[in-house]
């Protein structure tokens, strides 16, 4: 049993309440909407964000209640909505081992369903009486998610991404929703100000680490990572392993960036693109990019774990620590 599976089991019956709320919130008069909603719910991913929301409420001094469950559901609804939009932007045909909504139904259906799930997230929060502070928190997250995507697209065109840019992108695209999930839950469960600040720092560093790990795995073969390799290079994204390789061999940075500029994801000349991708990947491997990135990841995870020192000892505190430490394993 994985750490996530064990935590979900310990969270019963709260986890059952979350699943019921997700199902009931998505019921529609449109048969097409119901069909696609069922298609998505049948293939839910890790559901990490709602799990964090409910686990944090159980780890702190507050009480897990209906508002916590609403925050958990809102975080999953928003996360899924962003994936529905991403699949259209990235022209993705597969996700989690099955066809995307964009491919199985249509790009329009994927976009509109994403909008529908976003509105449902806000409705769930309002219907459970969550305070304006929580609504503002999730609204700010939606803004950050959109800006993060646009900043990343802009920098992929210019190929000027530095570490500061990289952290800003992943803090907006990934960490912001981790923070919203956890902080909102901490607020509505009645945790103390010190605990709210502590779990927010945990969530921020965990969110950064989650994305950093994903970016590191992009340089591993599919047999190890379980996902397509080299996608970031093919999309001209400068992520942590490449930034670390630049730090280790700054003399080659300008040359490698210029080579990446020649990658054209829309070009029919796949061999030319593949040759450049291989060269960039080899540069990262030969210059310790993965090792340095792994060290960087470890430091961020330590910051996440250290933030939890404010909480009293409990099963759920230890579970949150174990979850963070599990991200170190590649």
C-alpha positions as CSV (number, residue, x, y, z in Angstrom):
1,X,0.0,0.0,0.0
2,X,1.4,3.4,-1.0
3,X,1.6,6.4,1.4
4,X,-1.3,8.0,-0.4
5,X,-3.5,4.9,-0.2
6,X,-2.8,4.5,3.5
7,X,-3.6,8.1,4.3
8,X,-6.9,7.9,2.4
9,X,-7.8,4.8,4.3
10,X,-7.1,6.6,7.6
11,X,-9.2,9.5,6.5
12,X,-12.4,7.5,6.3
13,X,-15.3,8.6,6.7
14,X,-14.1,12.1,5.6
15,X,-12.8,10.7,2.3
16,X,-16.2,9.1,1.6
17,X,-17.8,12.5,2.2
18,X,-15.4,14.1,-0.3
19,X,-16.3,11.5,-2.9
20,X,-20.0,12.0,-2.4
21,X,-19.7,15.7,-2.7
22,X,-17.7,15.4,-5.9
23,X,-20.4,13.2,-7.4
24,X,-23.4,15.3,-6.3
25,X,-21.9,18.6,-7.2
26,X,-21.4,17.5,-10.8
27,X,-24.9,16.3,-11.5
28,X,-26.4,18.2,-14.5
29,X,-29.5,18.4,-16.6
30,X,-27.3,17.8,-19.6
31,X,-26.9,14.1,-20.4
32,X,-23.7,14.9,-22.3
33,X,-22.2,16.6,-19.3
34,X,-23.1,13.7,-17.0
35,X,-21.5,11.2,-19.5
36,X,-18.2,13.1,-19.6
37,X,-18.3,13.8,-15.8
38,X,-18.6,10.0,-15.2
39,X,-15.8,9.4,-17.7
40,X,-13.5,11.7,-15.7
41,X,-14.6,10.5,-12.2
42,X,-13.9,6.9,-13.3
43,X,-10.3,7.7,-13.9
44,X,-9.4,10.1,-11.1
45,X,-5.7,10.6,-10.5
46,X,-3.8,10.7,-7.2
47,X,-6.3,13.2,-5.8
48,X,-3.3,14.5,-3.8
49,X,-4.7,18.0,-3.2
50,X,-8.0,17.0,-1.6
51,X,-6.1,14.4,0.5
52,X,-3.8,17.1,1.8
53,X,-6.7,19.3,2.6
54,X,-8.4,16.7,4.8
55,X,-5.2,15.3,6.3
56,X,-4.0,18.8,7.4
57,X,-7.3,19.5,9.1
58,X,-6.9,16.2,11.1
59,X,-3.2,17.0,11.9
60,X,-3.9,20.5,13.4
61,X,-5.7,21.8,16.4
62,X,-8.9,22.4,14.5
63,X,-11.8,20.1,13.5
64,X,-12.5,18.4,10.2
65,X,-15.9,19.5,9.1
66,X,-18.1,20.0,6.1
67,X,-16.2,23.2,5.0
68,X,-13.0,21.2,5.0
69,X,-14.6,18.7,2.7
70,X,-15.8,21.5,0.5
71,X,-12.2,22.9,0.2
72,X,-11.0,19.5,-0.7
73,X,-13.6,19.1,-3.4
74,X,-12.9,22.6,-4.8
75,X,-9.2,21.9,-5.0
76,X,-9.8,18.7,-7.0
77,X,-12.4,20.4,-9.3
78,X,-10.0,23.2,-10.1
79,X,-7.1,20.9,-10.7
80,X,-9.1,18.7,-13.1
81,X,-10.4,21.9,-14.9
82,X,-6.8,23.0,-15.5
83,X,-6.0,19.6,-17.0
84,X,-9.0,19.8,-19.3
85,X,-7.8,23.1,-20.5
86,X,-4.1,22.0,-20.8
87,X,-5.1,19.0,-22.9
88,X,-6.5,21.4,-25.5
89,X,-3.6,23.8,-25.4
90,X,-1.1,21.0,-25.6
91,X,-3.1,18.9,-28.1
92,X,-2.9,15.9,-25.8
93,X,-4.6,12.7,-26.8
94,X,-3.8,10.6,-23.7
95,X,-3.8,11.1,-19.9
96,X,-3.6,8.5,-17.1
97,X,-3.6,5.7,-19.7
98,X,-6.8,6.6,-21.5
99,X,-8.1,9.1,-24.1
100,X,-8.4,12.7,-22.9
101,X,-11.8,14.4,-23.1
102,X,-10.4,16.4,-25.9
103,X,-9.8,13.3,-28.0
104,X,-12.7,11.1,-26.8
105,X,-15.3,13.8,-27.2
106,X,-14.0,17.1,-28.7
107,X,-11.7,20.1,-27.9
108,X,-14.7,22.2,-27.4
109,X,-16.2,19.8,-24.9
110,X,-12.9,19.7,-23.0
111,X,-12.8,23.5,-22.8
112,X,-16.4,23.9,-21.8
113,X,-16.2,21.1,-19.2
114,X,-13.1,22.8,-17.7
115,X,-15.1,26.0,-17.3
116,X,-18.0,24.0,-15.8
117,X,-15.8,22.3,-13.2
118,X,-14.3,25.7,-12.3
119,X,-17.7,27.2,-11.6
120,X,-18.7,24.1,-9.6
121,X,-15.6,24.6,-7.4
122,X,-16.8,28.1,-6.5
123,X,-20.4,26.9,-6.0
124,X,-19.3,24.2,-3.6
125,X,-17.4,26.6,-1.5
126,X,-20.4,29.0,-1.3
127,X,-22.9,26.3,-0.7
128,X,-21.0,25.1,2.3
129,X,-20.7,28.6,3.8
130,X,-16.9,29.0,3.4
131,X,-15.8,32.5,4.4
132,X,-14.8,35.3,2.0
133,X,-11.1,34.7,2.9
134,X,-11.3,31.2,1.4
135,X,-13.1,32.4,-1.7
136,X,-10.5,35.1,-2.2
137,X,-7.7,32.5,-1.7
138,X,-9.1,30.3,-4.5
139,X,-9.8,33.2,-6.7
140,X,-6.2,34.3,-6.4
141,X,-5.1,30.8,-7.2
142,X,-7.1,30.8,-10.4
143,X,-5.4,34.0,-11.4
144,X,-2.0,32.6,-10.6
145,X,-2.7,29.4,-12.6
146,X,-3.6,31.4,-15.7
147,X,-0.6,33.8,-15.4
148,X,1.8,30.9,-14.8
149,X,0.8,29.3,-18.1
150,X,1.1,32.5,-20.0
151,X,4.5,33.3,-18.5
152,X,5.8,29.8,-19.3
153,X,4.6,30.2,-22.9
154,X,6.3,33.5,-23.3
155,X,9.5,32.3,-21.9
156,X,9.5,29.2,-24.0
157,X,9.4,31.5,-27.0
158,X,12.3,33.7,-25.7
159,X,14.3,30.8,-24.1
160,X,15.5,33.2,-21.4
161,X,14.2,31.3,-18.4
162,X,16.4,31.6,-15.4
163,X,16.0,30.0,-12.0
164,X,13.9,33.0,-10.7
165,X,11.6,32.7,-13.7
166,X,11.4,28.9,-13.2
167,X,10.4,29.2,-9.6
168,X,7.8,31.9,-10.4
169,X,6.2,29.6,-13.0
170,X,6.0,26.5,-10.9
171,X,4.9,28.5,-7.8
172,X,2.0,29.8,-9.9
173,X,1.2,26.7,-11.9
174,X,1.6,24.1,-9.2
175,X,2.4,25.4,-5.7
176,X,-0.5,27.9,-5.7
177,X,-3.2,25.2,-5.7
178,X,-1.3,23.2,-3.1
179,X,-1.3,26.2,-0.8
180,X,-5.0,27.0,-1.5
181,X,-6.0,23.4,-0.8
182,X,-4.2,23.3,2.5
183,X,-4.5,26.9,3.8
184,X,-8.3,27.0,3.1
185,X,-8.7,23.8,5.0
186,X,-6.6,25.1,7.9
187,X,-8.7,28.3,8.1
188,X,-12.2,26.6,8.0
189,X,-11.1,23.9,10.5
190,X,-10.2,26.5,13.1
191,X,-6.4,26.0,13.3
192,X,-4.3,28.6,15.0
193,X,-2.6,31.4,13.0
194,X,0.8,29.8,13.6
195,X,-0.4,26.4,12.4
196,X,-2.0,28.1,9.3
197,X,1.3,29.7,8.4
198,X,3.2,26.5,9.0
199,X,1.0,24.3,6.8
200,X,1.0,26.9,4.1
201,X,4.8,26.9,4.0
202,X,4.6,23.1,3.9
203,X,2.2,23.2,1.0
204,X,4.2,25.8,-0.9
205,X,7.5,23.8,-0.7
206,X,5.7,20.5,-1.3
207,X,4.1,22.0,-4.4
208,X,7.4,23.2,-5.7
209,X,8.9,19.8,-5.0
210,X,6.1,18.0,-6.7
211,X,6.7,19.9,-9.9
212,X,10.5,19.7,-9.6
213,X,10.3,16.0,-9.3
214,X,8.1,15.8,-12.4
215,X,10.6,17.9,-14.3
216,X,13.4,15.6,-13.2
217,X,11.5,12.6,-14.3
218,X,11.1,14.1,-17.8
219,X,14.8,13.3,-18.3
220,X,14.3,9.6,-17.3
221,X,13.3,6.8,-19.7
222,X,9.6,6.0,-19.8
223,X,10.3,2.6,-18.3
224,X,11.4,4.4,-15.1
225,X,9.1,7.4,-15.0
226,X,5.9,5.9,-16.5
227,X,5.5,9.0,-18.7
228,X,6.8,10.2,-22.0
229,X,10.4,11.4,-21.9
230,X,12.0,14.7,-23.2
231,X,8.7,16.4,-23.5
232,X,10.0,19.6,-21.8
233,X,12.9,19.9,-24.2
234,X,10.7,19.2,-27.2
235,X,8.5,22.1,-26.0
236,X,11.6,24.3,-25.4
237,X,11.0,24.5,-21.7
238,X,14.0,25.3,-19.5
239,X,13.4,23.4,-16.2
240,X,15.4,22.5,-13.1
241,X,17.8,19.8,-14.5
242,X,18.8,22.0,-17.4
243,X,19.2,25.1,-15.2
244,X,21.4,23.0,-12.9
245,X,23.5,21.8,-15.8
246,X,24.0,25.4,-16.9
247,X,25.2,26.3,-13.4
248,X,27.7,23.4,-13.5
249,X,28.9,24.3,-17.0
250,X,28.1,28.0,-17.6
251,X,30.5,28.2,-20.6
252,X,28.0,26.1,-22.7
253,X,24.8,27.8,-21.6
254,X,24.5,30.3,-24.5
255,X,25.3,27.6,-27.1
256,X,22.7,25.1,-25.7
257,X,20.0,27.8,-25.4
258,X,20.7,28.7,-29.1
259,X,20.4,25.1,-30.1
260,X,17.1,24.8,-28.3
261,X,15.9,27.9,-30.3
262,X,16.0,25.7,-33.4
263,X,13.5,23.2,-32.1
264,X,10.2,23.6,-33.9
265,X,7.4,21.5,-32.3
266,X,5.3,22.1,-35.5
267,X,8.0,21.2,-37.9
268,X,7.6,18.0,-40.1
269,X,11.4,17.5,-39.8
270,X,11.2,15.3,-36.7
271,X,14.8,14.0,-37.2
272,X,16.2,17.5,-36.8
273,X,14.2,18.2,-33.7
274,X,15.2,14.7,-32.2
275,X,18.9,15.4,-32.8
276,X,18.7,18.7,-30.9
277,X,16.7,17.1,-28.1
278,X,19.2,14.3,-27.7
279,X,22.1,16.8,-27.6
280,X,20.4,18.9,-24.9
281,X,19.6,15.8,-22.9
282,X,23.2,14.6,-23.1
283,X,24.4,18.0,-22.0
284,X,22.3,17.6,-18.8
285,X,23.5,14.1,-18.2
286,X,27.1,14.9,-18.7
287,X,27.1,18.0,-16.5
288,X,25.4,16.6,-13.4
289,X,22.0,18.2,-14.1
290,X,20.0,15.4,-12.6
291,X,22.2,15.0,-9.5
292,X,22.2,18.7,-8.7
293,X,18.4,18.9,-9.4
294,X,17.9,16.0,-7.0
295,X,19.9,17.8,-4.3
296,X,17.8,21.0,-4.9
297,X,14.6,18.9,-4.6
298,X,15.9,17.4,-1.3
299,X,16.5,20.9,0.2
300,X,12.9,22.0,-0.7
301,X,11.5,18.8,0.8
302,X,13.4,19.5,4.0
303,X,11.9,23.0,4.1
304,X,8.5,21.4,3.8
305,X,9.1,18.9,6.6
306,X,10.7,21.5,8.9
307,X,7.6,23.7,8.6
308,X,5.5,21.0,10.3
309,X,7.4,21.3,13.5
310,X,4.7,23.6,14.8
311,X,2.1,20.8,14.8
312,X,1.7,18.4,17.7
313,X,2.7,14.8,17.2
314,X,0.0,12.7,15.4
315,X,-0.5,10.0,12.8
316,X,-1.4,12.7,10.2
317,X,1.6,14.9,10.9
318,X,3.8,11.9,10.4
319,X,1.9,11.0,7.2
320,X,2.5,14.5,5.8
321,X,6.2,14.1,6.6
322,X,6.2,10.6,4.9
323,X,4.4,12.0,1.9
324,X,7.0,14.7,1.4
325,X,9.9,12.3,1.9
326,X,8.4,9.9,-0.7
327,X,9.0,12.5,-3.4
328,X,12.7,12.1,-3.0
329,X,12.5,8.6,-4.5
330,X,12.8,8.7,-8.3
